[in-house]
Amino acid sequence: MHQTLLILHSINRWLVLASLLYAIGIALSGLRSGSAFSVAHNTVRHVTATIAHVQLLLGLSLYMISPVVKFDVAEAAGTGLVSEHMFFRFIHIALMAIAVVVITIGSAKAKRVVSDGQKFRTMLVWFTIGLLIILAAIPWPFSPLAGRPYFRSF
């Protein structure tokens, strides 16, 4: 079960990133062109937030059963570095939850704003902030805190 959740979480990461980049691109384009906020734009807004929520649920499920999180390690005092266990136990989950909250707030605000320009601007600002938080909290292969592969296989 752990391996399956890990793979699904890894795959869905790319869906989250792609949908956020697409939604940000649409918001930027709509804001620059002054176009109307259509049903298609609203669908992108909604689907992007939904994919982020699915990712959060996968991550929380994984968090509950992860041996990396459960493994209790005595941290070396004075090393100044964050261990992989500390990264996943506290930093990764906290930043990702914050990012999904930011995306959710942005989606809800964009839904309720009246003018089309404000809808695009709200999506652009909130989704970009969420994306930046996510990019900082992903355990990239080059990360000094916790390196993970770009893709996991079954």
C-alpha positions in Angstrom: 0.0 0.0 0.0 2.8 2.4 0.9 4.6 1.9 -2.5 1.3 2.4 -4.4 0.5 5.6 -2.5 4.0 6.8 -3.1 3.8 6.2 -6.8 0.4 7.9 -7.1 1.6 10.8 -5.0 4.6 11.2 -7.3 2.6 11.0 -10.5 0.0 13.4 -9.2 2.7 15.9 -8.4 3.2 16.4 -12.1 -0.5 16.9 -12.6 -0.5 19.6 -9.9 2.4 21.4 -11.4 1.1 21.2 -15.0 -2.4 22.3 -14.0 -1.0 25.2 -11.9 1.2 26.3 -14.8 -1.7 26.1 -17.2 -4.0 28.0 -14.9 -1.4 30.7 -14.3 -0.8 30.9 -18.1 -4.5 31.3 -18.7 -4.8 33.9 -16.0 -1.9 35.9 -17.4 -3.2 35.7 -20.9 -6.7 36.7 -19.9 -5.5 39.6 -17.8 -3.3 40.9 -20.7 -5.9 40.5 -23.4 -8.8 41.7 -21.3 -10.9 38.7 -22.4 -14.0 37.5 -20.6 -13.7 34.8 -17.9 -15.4 31.9 -19.6 -16.8 28.6 -18.4 -13.6 27.0 -19.7 -11.5 29.3 -17.5 -13.7 28.5 -14.5 -13.3 24.8 -15.2 -9.5 25.2 -15.2 -9.7 27.1 -11.9 -11.9 24.4 -10.4 -9.9 21.4 -11.7 -6.6 22.9 -10.6 -7.9 23.3 -7.0 -9.4 19.8 -7.1 -6.1 18.2 -8.3 -4.3 20.0 -5.5 -6.8 18.6 -3.0 -6.4 15.1 -4.3 -2.6 15.5 -4.0 -3.0 16.7 -0.4 -5.2 13.7 0.5 -2.7 11.3 -1.1 0.1 13.0 0.8 -1.8 12.8 4.1 -2.5 9.2 3.6 1.1 8.6 2.8 2.2 10.6 5.8 0.1 8.3 8.1 1.9 5.1 7.0 5.3 6.4 5.9 8.3 4.7 7.5 10.3 7.8 6.9 8.0 9.8 9.0 7.5 7.1 11.7 11.2 6.5 12.0 12.4 8.3 15.2 15.9 9.6 14.9 17.9 11.4 17.5 19.0 14.6 15.6 22.6 15.5 16.0 22.8 18.7 18.0 24.5 21.6 16.4 24.7 20.2 12.9 22.7 23.0 11.5 21.2 20.8 8.8 17.7 19.5 8.5 17.6 15.7 8.2 15.4 13.9 5.7 13.2 12.7 8.5 12.7 16.2 9.8 12.0 17.5 6.3 9.2 15.0 5.7 7.9 15.0 9.2 7.5 18.8 9.5 8.6 21.0 6.6 7.2 19.1 3.5 3.8 18.5 5.0 3.4 21.9 6.5 4.4 23.8 3.3 2.3 21.6 1.1 -0.7 22.0 3.3 -0.2 25.8 3.3 0.2 25.7 -0.5 -3.1 23.9 -0.9 -4.8 26.3 1.4 -3.4 29.2 -0.6 -4.7 27.6 -3.9 -8.1 27.0 -2.3 -8.4 30.6 -1.1 -7.4 31.8 -4.5 -9.9 29.6 -6.2 -12.7 30.6 -3.9 -11.9 34.3 -4.2 -11.7 34.1 -8.0 -15.1 32.3 -8.1 -16.7 35.1 -6.1 -15.1 38.2 -7.7 -17.5 40.0 -10.1 -15.2 41.4 -12.8 -13.4 39.2 -15.3 -10.1 41.1 -14.9 -10.2 40.6 -11.1 -11.0 36.9 -11.6 -7.8 36.5 -13.7 -5.7 38.6 -11.4 -6.9 36.7 -8.3 -6.1 33.4 -9.9 -2.7 34.7 -11.1 -1.6 35.9 -7.7 -2.9 33.1 -5.5 -2.0 30.3 -7.8 1.5 31.7 -8.3 2.1 31.9 -4.6 0.8 28.4 -4.2 3.1 27.2 -7.0 6.2 28.9 -5.5 5.5 27.3 -2.1 5.1 23.9 -3.8 8.3 24.3 -5.8 10.2 25.1 -2.5 8.8 22.0 -0.7 9.1 19.3 -3.3 11.9 16.9 -2.6 13.7 17.4 -5.9 16.6 15.0 -6.8 19.0 17.9 -6.4 17.6 19.0 -3.0 20.1 19.1 -0.1 17.2 18.3 2.3 15.7 15.2 0.8 16.4 14.0 -2.7 13.8 11.9 -4.5 13.6 10.8 -8.1 11.6 12.8 -10.7 9.5 9.7 -11.5 8.8 6.5 -9.6 7.8 3.3 -11.3 5.6 0.4 -10.2 
